[in-house]
Amino acid sequence: MRAIDLFCGAGGSSLGAAAAGVEIVAGFDVWPVAARVYAANFPRARFYPCDLAALGESDIRVIRDDLGPVDLLLASPPCTDHSPARGAKPPSSAGLDLPWCVWTFARVFRPRWIVVENVIGMRRWHGYRAFLWSLCGLGYCIRQEILDAADFAVPQRRKRLYVVCDRETDPPEIAPRVSDCVPAACVVDLDGYAYTPLYAPRRARATIERVERALRVLGRDVAFISVYYGSGPQWQTLGEPLRTVTTSGHFALVRPDWRGGHEMRMLQVDELRRAMGFPASFVLDGCTRTDAMRLLGNAVCPPVMQAIVEELMRCA
């Protein structure tokens, strides 16, 4: 079984598919940092550093002739324009329409299977229904799944939309793999890295107030995570999965200093990599913290993709 990965980023989808036994033939992404990381982790795959929206069918036919046939097309079009995380910034029409690249590749390559991952908000895209109908027009049966990474042994609550397509039969239901979620405690290193006092001179007042609210609820003798986004409680315990990892440093670990006060630090890249379900062997060397956070926050959790592909292969 051979696969290509469009908008591959760090390669979370590729990693999950490879764990299911798939040969990863090629990745496509326009970001040079993604190119470097993908090449380091998938040295046997081709990498195409191209703007997929600029490719016509003739260009894609050349790529198909170069790569040969593939069985599986993976795609994670950029989600920013579909996500409420962009705030008040209006969506870009060019960004919204990037999923059409999937249809063009599918039309040329004709793989048996397609898996498209995105934020749930993609369903509100003006072209979403037409996009699904266009895949049906190519002969695909389609199943839409909203899956939470925590149901697949990933220590993170991360709900995403997966559009699963099969040209020969109805795609299977993707059932949860675990009944008990993996807690954030399995991600964080309580004794590693450097902490600073909660009441450090340059600490933002809003940060201090956020932590103080959590202390009033959770008590002063437990470690917890302070959350820098969202409209709900701005903290969480270590006994539950981490909230959704974003492209910014939105989590701080707070612990008692056992001298009557508290100290804190931001979660580090290695901890967030574990929270995304990437193995320790996955290479992010050479990335700045900012680039690594962007790669991880935009990535697909490999265990979720592994479960999807295994179910597809079971029905083959």
C-alpha positions in Angstrom: 0.0 0.0 0.0 1.6 3.3 -1.1 0.6 6.8 0.0 1.2 10.5 -0.7 0.6 13.2 1.9 -0.6 16.7 0.7 0.0 19.7 3.0 2.0 17.2 5.0 3.6 19.7 7.5 5.7 17.7 10.1 4.3 14.5 8.8 1.8 13.3 11.5 -0.5 11.7 8.9 2.5 10.0 7.2 3.8 8.7 10.5 0.4 7.2 11.4 0.0 5.6 8.0 3.5 4.2 8.1 2.8 2.7 11.6 -0.1 0.9 9.9 2.2 -0.6 7.3 1.9 1.9 4.5 4.8 2.9 2.3 5.1 6.7 2.3 6.0 7.7 -1.3 5.9 11.5 -1.1 5.1 14.6 0.9 4.0 18.0 -0.4 4.3 21.3 1.5 5.4 24.8 0.6 7.0 25.7 4.0 10.8 25.1 4.0 10.8 24.2 7.7 8.3 21.4 7.0 10.5 20.3 4.1 13.5 19.9 6.3 11.6 18.1 9.1 9.7 15.8 6.8 12.9 14.8 4.9 14.7 14.0 8.2 11.9 11.7 9.3 11.0 10.2 6.0 14.3 9.9 4.2 13.0 7.4 1.6 10.1 9.5 0.5 10.2 12.2 -2.2 9.4 15.7 -1.1 7.8 18.3 -3.3 8.3 21.9 -2.0 5.5 23.4 -4.0 2.4 25.5 -3.8 -0.3 22.9 -4.5 -2.8 25.6 -5.5 -0.5 26.6 -8.3 -0.4 23.1 -9.8 -2.6 22.2 -12.8 -3.7 18.7 -13.9 -0.8 18.5 -16.3 1.7 19.2 -13.5 0.1 16.6 -11.3 0.2 14.0 -14.2 3.9 14.6 -14.4 4.2 13.9 -10.6 2.0 10.8 -11.0 4.2 9.5 -13.8 7.3 10.2 -11.6 5.9 8.5 -8.5 3.8 5.7 -10.0 0.4 4.6 -8.7 -0.7 5.2 -5.1 -3.4 3.6 -3.0 -3.9 6.3 -0.4 -4.0 10.0 -0.5 -3.6 11.8 2.8 -4.3 15.6 3.0 -4.5 18.2 5.8 -5.3 21.5 4.1 -4.3 24.5 6.2 -7.1 25.0 8.8 -6.6 28.7 9.8 -9.3 30.0 7.6 -11.8 27.4 8.8 -10.9 27.9 12.5 -12.4 30.3 15.1 -8.9 30.6 16.4 -8.2 33.2 13.7 -10.3 35.7 15.8 -11.8 38.6 14.0 -9.6 38.3 11.0 -11.7 37.5 8.0 -11.0 34.2 6.2 -9.0 34.2 3.0 -10.9 32.9 0.0 -7.7 31.4 -1.3 -7.1 29.6 1.9 -10.7 28.4 2.2 -10.5 26.8 -1.3 -7.3 24.8 -0.8 -9.2 21.5 -0.2 -10.0 21.6 -3.9 -6.3 20.6 -4.5 -7.3 17.2 -3.0 -10.0 16.7 -5.6 -7.5 17.6 -8.4 -4.9 15.1 -7.1 -7.6 12.4 -6.7 -8.8 13.0 -10.2 -5.3 12.4 -11.6 -4.0 9.7 -9.2 -7.3 7.8 -8.6 -6.2 6.2 -5.3 -8.6 3.8 -3.7 -8.6 5.7 -0.4 -8.5 9.4 0.6 -8.4 10.7 4.1 -8.8 14.5 4.6 -8.2 16.0 8.1 -9.2 19.4 9.2 -10.9 21.4 12.0 -14.5 20.8 12.6 -15.2 24.3 11.3 -14.4 23.1 7.8 -18.0 21.9 7.6 -19.1 25.6 7.6 -17.0 26.3 4.5 -19.2 27.5 1.6 -17.7 24.9 -0.7 -17.8 22.0 1.7 -20.9 20.3 0.3 -19.7 20.8 -3.3 -16.3 19.4 -2.3 -17.9 16.2 -1.0 -20.1 15.9 -4.1 -17.1 16.3 -6.3 -15.4 13.3 -4.6 -18.6 11.4 -5.0 -18.5 12.2 -8.7 -15.1 10.5 -8.9 -16.7 7.4 -7.5 -15.9 7.6 -3.8 -18.1 6.5 -1.0 -17.6 9.0 1.9 -17.8 8.8 5.7 -17.4 11.9 7.8 -16.0 11.3 11.3 -15.3 13.7 14.2 -12.6 12.0 16.2 -11.1 13.0 19.5 -7.4 12.1 19.8 -7.9 11.2 23.5 -9.9 8.2 22.3 -6.8 6.9 20.6 -4.4 6.9 23.5 -3.2 10.4 22.8 -2.8 12.4 26.0 -4.7 15.4 24.6 -8.3 16.4 23.9 -8.2 17.2 20.2 -11.4 16.9 18.1 -10.9 17.0 14.4 -13.0 16.3 11.2 -11.8 13.3 9.1 -13.4 12.8 5.7 -12.7 9.2 4.8 -13.2 8.0 1.2 -13.2 4.6 -0.5 -13.8 3.9 -4.2 -14.9 0.3 -3.7 -17.0 0.2 -0.6 -18.5 2.3 2.3 -15.7 3.4 4.6 -15.8 1.7 8.0 -16.7 3.4 11.3 -13.6 4.4 13.2 -14.2 3.3 16.8 -12.2 4.5 19.8 -9.2 2.5 20.7 -9.2 3.1 24.5 -11.8 3.6 27.1 -9.6 5.3 29.7 -7.9 8.5 28.5 -4.2 9.1 29.0 -3.7 12.1 31.4 -1.5 15.1 31.0 0.6 13.8 33.9 2.1 11.3 31.3 3.3 14.3 29.3 4.8 16.7 31.7 8.2 16.4 33.4 7.6 17.8 36.9 11.2 17.8 37.9 12.8 18.9 34.6 13.5 22.3 33.1 13.8 25.7 34.9 11.0 27.3 36.9 10.6 30.9 37.9 8.6 32.2 40.9 4.9 33.0 40.3 5.5 36.5 41.7 8.5 37.2 39.5 9.0 41.0 38.9 8.2 40.8 35.2 5.3 38.4 35.4 2.2 39.8 33.8 -0.6 40.7 36.2 -3.1 38.7 34.1 -1.0 35.6 34.4 -0.8 35.9 38.2 -4.6 36.5 38.5 -5.2 33.4 36.3 -3.1 31.2 38.5 -4.6 32.7 41.7 -8.1 31.8 40.5 -7.0 28.2 39.9 -5.4 28.0 43.3 -8.7 29.0 44.9 -10.4 26.2 43.2 -7.7 23.4 43.1 -6.0 24.2 46.4 -2.4 25.2 47.0 -0.7 21.8 47.3 -1.1 20.4 43.8 0.6 20.9 40.5 -1.6 21.9 37.6 -1.6 23.5 34.1 -2.5 27.1 33.5 -4.2 27.5 30.1 -3.8 30.8 28.2 -6.7 30.4 25.8 -10.4 29.6 25.7 -13.5 30.9 27.4 -13.8 28.1 30.0 -11.7 27.6 33.2 -8.2 28.7 32.5 -6.6 25.8 34.2 -6.7 22.0 34.2 -5.5 19.2 36.4 -2.8 16.7 35.5 -5.3 13.9 35.8 -7.1 14.7 32.6 -5.8 14.9 29.0 -4.1 18.1 27.9 -6.4 20.5 26.1 -5.9 21.0 22.4 -2.3 21.9 21.5 -2.1 25.1 19.5 0.6 26.7 17.5 1.6 29.0 20.4 2.9 28.4 23.9 -0.5 28.3 25.6 0.3 26.0 28.6 2.2 26.7 31.8 3.0 24.1 34.5 2.4 25.5 38.0 3.7 23.7 41.1 4.2 24.4 44.8 7.7 25.5 45.6 7.4 24.0 49.2 8.5 27.3 50.7 4.9 28.6 50.9 4.7 29.9 47.3 4.5 28.6 43.7 6.6 28.5 40.7 5.9 28.0 37.0 7.3 27.4 33.5 5.9 27.0 30.0 5.5 23.4 28.7 8.4 22.6 26.4 8.5 21.2 22.9 9.3 17.7 23.9 6.3 17.6 26.2 4.0 18.9 23.5 5.4 16.4 21.1 4.4 13.7 23.5 1.0 15.3 23.9 0.5 15.1 20.1 1.3 11.4 20.1 4.7 11.7 18.3 7.3 9.2 19.4 10.6 10.3 21.0 12.4 9.2 17.8 10.6 11.9 15.8 13.2 14.4 14.7 12.6 18.2 15.3 16.3 19.1 15.5 17.2 22.4 14.1 13.8 24.0 14.6 13.3 27.1 16.6 10.8 26.8 19.4 8.4 28.9 17.4 8.7 26.7 14.3 8.4 23.5 16.3 5.3 24.8 18.0 3.8 25.7 14.7 4.6 22.3 13.2 3.1 20.4 16.2 0.1 22.7 16.6 -0.9 22.1 13.0 -0.1 18.4 12.9 -2.3 15.3 12.8 -1.9 13.0 15.8 -0.2 9.9 14.4 -2.2 7.4 16.5 -5.5 8.7 15.1 -4.3 8.3 11.5 -2.9 4.9 12.3 -6.3 3.7 13.5 -8.1 5.1 10.4 -5.7 3.5 8.0 -5.7 0.1 9.8 -9.5 0.1 9.6 -9.3 0.9 5.8 -6.8 -1.9 5.3 -8.9 -4.3 7.3 -11.8 -3.7 4.8 -9.6 -4.1 1.7 
